[in-house]
Amino acid sequence: MRKISSTNFSNETELAAICPMHKVMRVLGGRWKIALLYFIHQGHNRFSLLQKKMPFITTKMLSQQLKELEQDGLVNRKIYAEMPPRVEYSLTKKGKSLLPVLEDLYNWGEKFVKQK
């Protein structure tokens, strides 16, 4: 996260305001977010299940990425009042609306890799 007082933060904020694609790239940017959306959609909706599907992500980074997806309105976080506490993640309506776009990107990526 950038300092709010930095020129770079100001520039990125202005660019996001005039270019929707830049905003989307800020929301989905990072190494793990798209994979997290995919795995949550596939039913791997608990923190431990996501860790098993993505063994190279640190606990701190997984937690951070999930929080950002929740803040951006793509993921719901539901806490069950049990012992031990259970937390499950699900895609919001906004998150589900991204799935066709991500599928198109995946298909484009497959074709791109084959052309190399």
CORPE-V951991 format. One record per residue. N is the residue number from 1. NEAR is the number of other C-alpha atoms within 10 Angstrom. Layout:
BEGIN
n->[N N]
near->[NEAR NEAR]
END
This chain:
BEGIN
n->[1 2 3 4 5 6 7 8 9 10 11 12 13 14 15 16 17 18 19 20 21 22 23 24 25 26 27 28 29 30 31 32 33 34 35 36 37 38 39 40 41 42 43 44 45 46 47 48 49 50 51 52 53 54 55 56 57 58 59 60 61 62 63 64 65 66 67 68 69 70 71 72 73 74 75 76 77 78 79 80 81 82 83 84 85 86 87 88 89 90 91 92 93 94 95 96 97 98 99 100 101 102 103 104 105 106 107 108 109 110 111 112 113 114 115 116]
near->[4 10 9 10 8 9 11 12 14 14 11 14 15 11 14 16 12 10 11 11 12 16 16 11 11 12 17 18 12 10 10 15 17 16 13 22 25 16 17 19 16 10 13 20 19 16 17 13 14 19 16 11 13 15 10 9 15 11 12 8 11 19 12 12 17 21 15 16 21 18 12 13 15 21 23 18 17 12 11 11 9 8 6 7 8 12 15 16 21 22 22 15 12 12 18 16 12 15 16 10 11 14 12 11 12 12 11 11 12 11 11 10 8 7 7 5]
END
